[in-house]
């Protein structure tokens, strides 16, 4: 009596409009979606694009300093703030948290300093940048040394200080924080002003060799061969 025309499930799943986009049908079907995905993958592989999900870390190579340095900055800054608030308001819970911030920050500072020393000899940089890098290195070693000394002192005393010792502890923590500020400023200057560690800019200007302390001017565009390498053809 009643006839409600409905979709033909079998026909709907097998007709060409669903699988390959039949004539007069908008959109396309499953086969067209699969073909589009395969085409995208093929073009990506043909273009030589990296499929590495950690391409940024891979691009760092042996220079792991930029990846590590943020941890001691965060932990040691947090330590100073929590220690200061905990000391002023006499909140033991905050000071306990500050202790762990200091321990983790000291370990991170040591790791960042070691990574920075490795990067110093592996990352090309100009002679003009070398002085900035040397000051950055001194500040980094100071941060690692002072924070380690504070961590050992705090661990041995179980964070029970006299008023004078507590004031000295905070004073040294303030020096650590000041060194962090200036080290971060010099690090930003090297990267964002001089391009240190940026591979696309590392052939510019000069390259400083730490072994012989000589500066060699990089080959200009006119001294490069067809493959982008320095031209070894004798010039008269």
PyMOL commands that set and color helices and strands:
alter all, ss='L'
color gray80, all
select helices_A, chain A and resi 9-14+16-19+30-46+55-60+65-89+92-122+127-157+163-193+199-201+221-223
alter helices_A, ss='H'
color red, helices_A
select strands_A, chain A and resi 206-209+214-217
alter strands_A, ss='S'
color yellow, strands_A
deselect
rebuild
show_as cartoon
